[in-house]
Amino acid sequence: MTREVGRHEGLNEQALLLAAGLADLAVSTLGSAVGTVRGLLRRSDATELATQAEQDLVARGRLALDRYAAVPPAHLEILARHALARRSAVDG
């Protein structure tokens, strides 16, 4: 039973350390992002840069929608088209 208690304490400690590590990573990433944004705002071509970023995001969004939202044609519809094509080939 002592082993089980020690193991649970070890898992709790590991979970706590993992959460603390993730929090530290988030804070440092956020700090770095804020510094980058401040640097970008100081640029003289910030408007042009923002326009290019917007165009890039729109293009990425369009690609993502094309990749994930495109509905493939129904299976029976494909079969019906093949059957019509065969019938046309035999009749013609």
N, CA, C and O atoms as a MOPAC input file, in Angstrom:
PM7 MOZYME 1SCF
protein

 N      0.81900 1    -1.18400 1     0.00000 1
 C      0.00000 1     0.00000 1     0.00000 1
 C      0.86800 1     1.25400 1     0.00000 1
 O      0.46300 1     2.27700 1    -0.55200 1
 N      2.03100 1     1.19900 1     0.59500 1
 C      2.94000 1     2.33500 1     0.61800 1
 C      3.37500 1     2.68800 1    -0.79200 1
 O      3.53000 1     3.86500 1    -1.11700 1
 N      3.57200 1     1.68200 1    -1.63200 1
 C      3.97200 1     1.92800 1    -3.00800 1
 C      2.88900 1     2.69300 1    -3.76200 1
 O      3.19900 1     3.59200 1    -4.54400 1
 N      1.62300 1     2.34500 1    -3.53600 1
 C      0.52700 1     3.02300 1    -4.22300 1
 C      0.45200 1     4.49200 1    -3.82200 1
 O      0.25500 1     5.35600 1    -4.67700 1
 N      0.60300 1     4.78000 1    -2.55300 1
 C      0.56200 1     6.16200 1    -2.07800 1
 C      1.71500 1     6.94200 1    -2.69300 1
 O      1.52000 1     8.06800 1    -3.15100 1
 N      2.88500 1     6.37800 1    -2.71100 1
 C      4.05300 1     7.03200 1    -3.30500 1
 C      3.87500 1     7.25800 1    -4.79000 1
 O      4.28300 1     8.28800 1    -5.32700 1
 N      3.26600 1     6.29500 1    -5.44600 1
 C      3.03900 1     6.42300 1    -6.88500 1
 C      2.03900 1     7.53800 1    -7.18500 1
 O      2.23500 1     8.31600 1    -8.12000 1
 N      0.96800 1     7.61700 1    -6.39600 1
 C     -0.02500 1     8.67200 1    -6.59800 1
 C      0.58500 1    10.04400 1    -6.32600 1
 O      0.31000 1    10.99900 1    -7.05200 1
 N      1.41000 1    10.14800 1    -5.28800 1
 C      2.06800 1    11.41700 1    -5.00000 1
 C      3.01100 1    11.78900 1    -6.14000 1
 O      3.12700 1    12.95700 1    -6.51200 1
 N      3.67800 1    10.78600 1    -6.68400 1
 C      4.58200 1    11.02600 1    -7.81000 1
 C      3.82400 1    11.50300 1    -9.03900 1
 O      4.28600 1    12.39500 1    -9.75100 1
 N      2.65700 1    10.90900 1    -9.29100 1
 C      1.84900 1    11.32300 1   -10.42900 1
 C      1.30300 1    12.73600 1   -10.22600 1
 O      1.25900 1    13.53300 1   -11.16300 1
 N      0.88400 1    13.03900 1    -8.98600 1
 C      0.39600 1    14.38000 1    -8.69000 1
 C      1.49700 1    15.41200 1    -8.88300 1
 O      1.27200 1    16.48300 1    -9.44700 1
 N      2.69400 1    15.07400 1    -8.40800 1
 C      3.82700 1    15.98500 1    -8.55900 1
 C      4.17600 1    16.16700 1   -10.03100 1
 O      4.46400 1    17.27800 1   -10.47700 1
 N      4.14800 1    15.07500 1   -10.77700 1
 C      4.45200 1    15.15100 1   -12.20100 1
 C      3.41100 1    16.00500 1   -12.93200 1
 O      3.76400 1    16.80400 1   -13.80000 1
 N      2.13400 1    15.84000 1   -12.58600 1
 C      1.08300 1    16.65100 1   -13.21100 1
 C      1.25800 1    18.12600 1   -12.87600 1
 O      1.06900 1    18.98800 1   -13.73400 1
 N      1.61700 1    18.41400 1   -11.63000 1
 C      1.83800 1    19.79100 1   -11.21400 1
 C      3.02000 1    20.40200 1   -11.96100 1
 O      2.94300 1    21.54200 1   -12.42000 1
 N      4.11000 1    19.65200 1   -12.08600 1
 C      5.27800 1    20.14100 1   -12.81000 1
 C      4.96600 1    20.35400 1   -14.28900 1
 O      5.42700 1    21.32000 1   -14.89700 1
 N      4.18300 1    19.45000 1   -14.85500 1
 C      3.78700 1    19.58100 1   -16.25700 1
 C      2.94800 1    20.83900 1   -16.46000 1
 O      3.17500 1    21.59200 1   -17.40700 1
 N      1.97900 1    21.06900 1   -15.57300 1
 C      1.13300 1    22.26400 1   -15.66700 1
 C      1.96700 1    23.53700 1   -15.49300 1
 O      1.75200 1    24.52200 1   -16.20000 1
 N      2.90700 1    23.51700 1   -14.56200 1
 C      3.76700 1    24.68500 1   -14.35200 1
 C      4.64100 1    24.93500 1   -15.57300 1
 O      4.84900 1    26.08500 1   -15.96000 1
 N      5.14400 1    23.89000 1   -16.17200 1
 C      5.95400 1    24.03100 1   -17.38400 1
 C      5.15400 1    24.60100 1   -18.53900 1
 O      5.64500 1    25.45900 1   -19.27300 1
 N      3.92000 1    24.12900 1   -18.70700 1
 C      3.05600 1    24.65700 1   -19.76300 1
 C      2.72000 1    26.12300 1   -19.52500 1
 O      2.70100 1    26.92200 1   -20.46200 1
 N      2.45600 1    26.47300 1   -18.26700 1
 C      2.15500 1    27.86900 1   -17.93900 1
 C      3.36100 1    28.75400 1   -18.23500 1
 O      3.20700 1    29.84300 1   -18.78800 1
 N      4.55600 1    28.29800 1   -17.87400 1
 C      5.76600 1    29.07600 1   -18.13400 1
 C      5.98100 1    29.25100 1   -19.63300 1
 O      6.35500 1    30.33300 1   -20.08500 1
 N      5.74600 1    28.19000 1   -20.40600 1
 C      5.87600 1    28.26500 1   -21.86100 1
 C      4.88300 1    29.26700 1   -22.43500 1
 O      5.23500 1    30.05300 1   -23.31400 1
 N      3.64600 1    29.24700 1   -21.94700 1
 C      2.62800 1    30.17800 1   -22.43200 1
 C      3.01000 1    31.61700 1   -22.12200 1
 O      2.86100 1    32.49700 1   -22.97000 1
 N      3.49800 1    31.85900 1   -20.92100 1
 C      3.87900 1    33.22000 1   -20.53400 1
 C      5.05500 1    33.70500 1   -21.37100 1
 O      5.04400 1    34.84300 1   -21.84000 1
 N      6.06000 1    32.87400 1   -21.56600 1
 C      7.21800 1    33.30700 1   -22.35200 1
 C      6.83700 1    33.50600 1   -23.81000 1
 O      7.34000 1    34.42700 1   -24.45400 1
 N      5.96200 1    32.66200 1   -24.34500 1
 C      5.51200 1    32.81800 1   -25.72600 1
 C      4.70900 1    34.10000 1   -25.88500 1
 O      4.87700 1    34.82800 1   -26.86300 1
 N      3.83900 1    34.37300 1   -24.92200 1
 C      3.04800 1    35.59200 1   -24.96200 1
 C      3.94700 1    36.82500 1   -24.88200 1
 O      3.73500 1    37.80000 1   -25.60300 1
 N      4.94200 1    36.78000 1   -24.01000 1
 C      5.88400 1    37.89700 1   -23.89900 1
 C      6.63700 1    38.12500 1   -25.18800 1
 O      6.84700 1    39.26500 1   -25.60200 1
 N      7.04000 1    37.05200 1   -25.81800 1
 C      7.74600 1    37.16500 1   -27.09100 1
 C      6.82800 1    37.73200 1   -28.17300 1
 O      7.25500 1    38.55900 1   -28.97800 1
 N      5.57400 1    37.29200 1   -28.19300 1
 C      4.62100 1    37.78200 1   -29.18800 1
 C      4.34500 1    39.27000 1   -28.98700 1
 O      4.24300 1    40.01800 1   -29.95900 1
 N      4.22700 1    39.69800 1   -27.74300 1
 C      3.99600 1    41.11900 1   -27.46200 1
 C      5.18500 1    41.94400 1   -27.94200 1
 O      5.00300 1    43.01500 1   -28.52100 1
 N      6.38200 1    41.46100 1   -27.70800 1
 C      7.57200 1    42.16700 1   -28.19300 1
 C      7.59500 1    42.25900 1   -29.70600 1
 O      7.97600 1    43.29100 1   -30.25800 1
 N      7.19800 1    41.20400 1   -30.37900 1
 C      7.15600 1    41.20500 1   -31.84200 1
 C      6.12400 1    42.19600 1   -32.34800 1
 O      6.38200 1    42.93500 1   -33.29800 1
 N      4.95900 1    42.21600 1   -31.72100 1
 C      3.90500 1    43.15300 1   -32.13100 1
 C      4.36300 1    44.59300 1   -31.92400 1
 O      4.13100 1    45.44500 1   -32.78200 1
 N      5.00300 1    44.86900 1   -30.80600 1
 C      5.51700 1    46.22800 1   -30.56200 1
 C      6.51700 1    46.63100 1   -31.64200 1
 O      6.49300 1    47.76100 1   -32.13000 1
 N      7.38100 1    45.71600 1   -32.00300 1
 C      8.35600 1    45.99900 1   -33.05800 1
 C      7.68700 1    46.26200 1   -34.39500 1
 O      8.11100 1    47.13900 1   -35.14800 1
 N      6.64500 1    45.50400 1   -34.68700 1
 C      5.93900 1    45.69700 1   -35.95500 1
 C      5.19900 1    47.03000 1   -35.99000 1
 O      5.12200 1    47.67400 1   -37.03600 1
 N      4.65700 1    47.44300 1   -34.84900 1
 C      3.92900 1    48.71000 1   -34.80700 1
 C      4.84300 1    49.91100 1   -34.99400 1
 O      4.38700 1    50.97300 1   -35.41700 1
 N      6.10600 1    49.76000 1   -34.69100 1
 C      7.06100 1    50.86300 1   -34.84300 1
 C      7.53200 1    51.02700 1   -36.29000 1
 O      8.14400 1    52.04000 1   -36.62900 1
 N      7.25600 1    50.05600 1   -37.12900 1
 C      7.72800 1    50.12500 1   -38.50800 1
 C      6.97000 1    51.19100 1   -39.28700 1
 O      5.80400 1    51.46900 1   -39.00800 1
 N      7.63500 1    51.77400 1   -40.25200 1
 C      6.99500 1    52.81500 1   -41.05800 1
 C      6.02300 1    52.22200 1   -42.07900 1
 O      5.09100 1    52.89700 1   -42.51600 1
 N      6.23900 1    50.97500 1   -42.45300 1
 C      5.36600 1    50.33800 1   -43.42800 1
 C      4.36500 1    49.39400 1   -42.75300 1
 O      3.99200 1    48.36700 1   -43.32000 1
 N      3.93600 1    49.75100 1   -41.53800 1
 C      3.03500 1    48.88500 1   -40.77300 1
 C      1.70600 1    48.66600 1   -41.49200 1
 O      1.15500 1    47.56700 1   -41.44800 1
 N      1.18800 1    49.69900 1   -42.15300 1
 C     -0.08500 1    49.56800 1   -42.87000 1
 C      0.04000 1    48.57600 1   -44.01200 1
 O     -0.82000 1    47.71600 1   -44.20400 1
 N      1.11200 1    48.70400 1   -44.75800 1
 C      1.35300 1    47.78300 1   -45.87100 1
 C      1.55700 1    46.36100 1   -45.36200 1
 O      1.06000 1    45.40300 1   -45.95400 1
 N      2.28400 1    46.23400 1   -44.27300 1
 C      2.53000 1    44.93200 1   -43.67500 1
 C      1.22600 1    44.30000 1   -43.18800 1
 O      1.01200 1    43.10000 1   -43.35800 1
 N      0.36200 1    45.10700 1   -42.58600 1
 C     -0.93300 1    44.60200 1   -42.11100 1
 C     -1.80300 1    44.17000 1   -43.28400 1
 O     -2.51100 1    43.16800 1   -43.18300 1
 N     -1.76600 1    44.89800 1   -44.38700 1
 C     -2.53800 1    44.54100 1   -45.58000 1
 C     -2.05700 1    43.20600 1   -46.14300 1
 O     -2.86300 1    42.35000 1   -46.50900 1
 N     -0.75500 1    43.04000 1   -46.20700 1
 C     -0.20000 1    41.77800 1   -46.70100 1
 C     -0.56000 1    40.62200 1   -45.77400 1
 O     -0.87200 1    39.52500 1   -46.23700 1
 N     -0.51600 1    40.86600 1   -44.46300 1
 C     -0.88200 1    39.82500 1   -43.50400 1
 C     -2.34800 1    39.44600 1   -43.65500 1
 O     -2.70000 1    38.27000 1   -43.56500 1
 N     -3.20700 1    40.43700 1   -43.88400 1
 C     -4.62800 1    40.15500 1   -44.07600 1
 C     -4.84900 1    39.32000 1   -45.33000 1
 O     -5.62000 1    38.36000 1   -45.31300 1
 N     -4.17800 1    39.68000 1   -46.41100 1
 C     -4.30200 1    38.91700 1   -47.65800 1
 C     -3.80900 1    37.48700 1   -47.47500 1
 O     -4.40200 1    36.54400 1   -47.99900 1
 N     -2.72700 1    37.33400 1   -46.73200 1
 C     -2.18100 1    36.01200 1   -46.46700 1
 C     -3.15800 1    35.17400 1   -45.64300 1
 O     -3.36200 1    33.99200 1   -45.91700 1
 N     -3.75400 1    35.79800 1   -44.63600 1
 C     -4.72300 1    35.07100 1   -43.81200 1
 C     -5.96300 1    34.68100 1   -44.60700 1
 O     -6.49800 1    33.58700 1   -44.42600 1
 N     -6.42200 1    35.56500 1   -45.48200 1
 C     -7.57600 1    35.24600 1   -46.32400 1
 C     -7.24300 1    34.06100 1   -47.23400 1
 O     -8.05500 1    33.14900 1   -47.39200 1
 N     -6.06000 1    34.07800 1   -47.82400 1
 C     -5.64700 1    32.97600 1   -48.69500 1
 C     -5.55200 1    31.66900 1   -47.91100 1
 O     -5.98700 1    30.62200 1   -48.39200 1
 N     -4.98500 1    31.72800 1   -46.70500 1
 C     -4.88700 1    30.52400 1   -45.87300 1
 C     -6.26700 1    30.01900 1   -45.48600 1
 O     -6.51000 1    28.81200 1   -45.46800 1
 N     -7.17300 1    30.94300 1   -45.17700 1
 C     -8.53700 1    30.55300 1   -44.83600 1
 C     -9.24000 1    29.88700 1   -45.99900 1
 O     -9.94100 1    28.89100 1   -45.82600 1
 N     -9.05000 1    30.44000 1   -47.18700 1
 C     -9.65900 1    29.85800 1   -48.38400 1
 C     -9.12700 1    28.44100 1   -48.62200 1
 O     -9.89000 1    27.53000 1   -48.94200 1
 N     -7.81400 1    28.26700 1   -48.46200 1
 C     -7.22300 1    26.93500 1   -48.63300 1
 C     -7.75300 1    25.94700 1   -47.59600 1
 O     -8.04400 1    24.79400 1   -47.91400 1
 N     -7.87500 1    26.41500 1   -46.34800 1
 C     -8.37700 1    25.54000 1   -45.28800 1
 C     -9.81800 1    25.12700 1   -45.55900 1
 O    -10.17500 1    23.96200 1   -45.38300 1
 N    -10.64100 1    26.07000 1   -45.98400 1
 C    -12.03300 1    25.73200 1   -46.29200 1
 C    -12.12100 1    24.78000 1   -47.47200 1
 O    -12.91800 1    23.84200 1   -47.46000 1
 N    -11.30400 1    25.01900 1   -48.49300 1
 C    -11.30000 1    24.11700 1   -49.64100 1
 C    -10.87000 1    22.71300 1   -49.24300 1
 O    -11.37200 1    21.72300 1   -49.77600 1
 N     -9.94200 1    22.63600 1   -48.30700 1
 C     -9.41800 1    21.34000 1   -47.90000 1
 C    -10.40200 1    20.57500 1   -47.00900 1
 O    -10.56700 1    19.36500 1   -47.16500 1
 N    -11.05400 1    21.27600 1   -46.07800 1
 C    -11.86700 1    20.58700 1   -45.08700 1
 C    -13.36900 1    20.68300 1   -45.31100 1
 O    -14.11000 1    19.82600 1   -44.83000 1
 N    -13.83800 1    21.69600 1   -46.02200 1
 C    -15.27500 1    21.89300 1   -46.14200 1
 C    -15.84300 1    21.37600 1   -47.46000 1
 O    -17.06100 1    21.32400 1   -47.62600 1
 N    -14.99600 1    21.00300 1   -48.37700 1
 C    -15.48200 1    20.50800 1   -49.65800 1
 C    -16.18200 1    19.16600 1   -49.45000 1
 O    -15.62200 1    18.22800 1   -48.88400 1
 N    -17.40900 1    19.11000 1   -49.92200 1
 C    -18.19400 1    17.89200 1   -49.77600 1
 C    -18.00300 1    17.05600 1   -51.03400 1
 O    -18.27100 1    17.53100 1   -52.13800 1
 N    -17.54700 1    15.82800 1   -50.88200 1
 C    -17.37600 1    14.98500 1   -52.06700 1
 C    -18.74000 1    14.61600 1   -52.64700 1
 O    -19.73000 1    14.58200 1   -51.91600 1
 N    -18.80500 1    14.34300 1   -53.93900 1
 C    -20.08600 1    13.97200 1   -54.53400 1
 C    -20.60400 1    12.66600 1   -53.93400 1
 O    -19.83300 1    11.81200 1   -53.49600 1
 N    -21.90400 1    12.53900 1   -53.92700 1
 C    -22.53600 1    11.34500 1   -53.35600 1
 C    -22.15800 1    10.11700 1   -54.17900 1
 O    -22.03100 1    10.19300 1   -55.40200 1
 N    -21.98300 1     9.00800 1   -53.51100 1
 C    -21.55600 1     7.77000 1   -54.15600 1
 C    -22.56700 1     7.32300 1   -55.21500 1
 O    -22.18400 1     6.92500 1   -56.31500 1
 N    -23.84500 1     7.39200 1   -54.88300 1
 C    -24.87100 1     6.96900 1   -55.84500 1
 C    -24.91000 1     7.89800 1   -57.06100 1
 O    -25.19200 1     7.44900 1   -58.17200 1
 N    -24.63700 1     9.16100 1   -56.86400 1
 C    -24.59100 1    10.10500 1   -57.98100 1
 C    -23.47000 1     9.72100 1   -58.94600 1
 O    -23.65100 1     9.76200 1   -60.16300 1
 N    -22.32800 1     9.35300 1   -58.40500 1
 C    -21.20100 1     8.92500 1   -59.24700 1
 C    -21.56500 1     7.66900 1   -60.03000 1
 O    -21.28000 1     7.57200 1   -61.22400 1
 N    -22.19700 1     6.70700 1   -59.35500 1
 C    -22.61600 1     5.47900 1   -60.03600 1
 C    -23.62400 1     5.77400 1   -61.14200 1
 O    -23.54600 1     5.18700 1   -62.22100 1
 N    -24.56400 1     6.67200 1   -60.88800 1
 C    -25.56400 1     7.03200 1   -61.89700 1
 C    -24.89400 1     7.67300 1   -63.11100 1
 O    -25.27700 1     7.38600 1   -64.24500 1
 N    -23.91200 1     8.52400 1   -62.89400 1
 C    -23.20600 1     9.15200 1   -64.01400 1
 C    -22.44300 1     8.12100 1   -64.84300 1
 O    -22.42500 1     8.19600 1   -66.07200 1
 N    -21.81600 1     7.16500 1   -64.17100 1
 C    -21.11200 1     6.09800 1   -64.89600 1
 C    -22.09600 1     5.26400 1   -65.70900 1
 O    -21.81300 1     4.90800 1   -66.85200 1
 N    -23.24700 1     4.95200 1   -65.12400 1
 C    -24.25100 1     4.16800 1   -65.84400 1
 C    -24.76100 1     4.92300 1   -67.07300 1
 O    -24.93300 1     4.32600 1   -68.13600 1
 N    -25.00400 1     6.22500 1   -66.93700 1
 C    -25.43600 1     7.02300 1   -68.09400 1
 C    -24.35400 1     7.06500 1   -69.16700 1
 O    -24.65100 1     6.97200 1   -70.35800 1
 N    -23.10600 1     7.20300 1   -68.74800 1
 C    -22.01500 1     7.22900 1   -69.71400 1
 C    -21.90200 1     5.90800 1   -70.46300 1
 O    -21.66900 1     5.90300 1   -71.67200 1
 N    -22.06100 1     4.79700 1   -69.76700 1
 C    -22.01200 1     3.47700 1   -70.41200 1
 C    -23.18000 1     3.30600 1   -71.37900 1
 O    -23.02300 1     2.80200 1   -72.49200 1
 N    -24.36400 1     3.74200 1   -70.92200 1
 C    -25.54900 1     3.60800 1   -71.77000 1
 C    -25.38300 1     4.44200 1   -73.03100 1
 O    -25.75400 1     4.00700 1   -74.12100 1
 N    -24.82800 1     5.63600 1   -72.88600 1
 C    -24.59600 1     6.49800 1   -74.06100 1
 C    -23.58200 1     5.87100 1   -74.99500 1
 O    -23.72300 1     5.96300 1   -76.21400 1
 N    -22.55500 1     5.23100 1   -74.43700 1
 C    -21.53400 1     4.59100 1   -75.27000 1
 C    -22.11200 1     3.40700 1   -76.03000 1
 O    -21.75000 1     3.18700 1   -77.18600 1
 N    -23.00800 1     2.63400 1   -75.40500 1
 C    -23.61100 1     1.46900 1   -76.05800 1
 C    -24.61500 1     1.91600 1   -77.11500 1
 O    -24.66500 1     1.34800 1   -78.20600 1
 N    -25.41200 1     2.92800 1   -76.79700 1
 C    -26.43700 1     3.41300 1   -77.73500 1
 C    -25.82300 1     4.17200 1   -78.89700 1
 O    -26.35200 1     4.12500 1   -80.00800 1
 N    -24.74900 1     4.85100 1   -78.67200 1
 C    -24.17800 1     5.72800 1   -79.70800 1
 C    -23.10300 1     5.09200 1   -80.43600 1
 O    -22.52400 1     5.70000 1   -81.33600 1

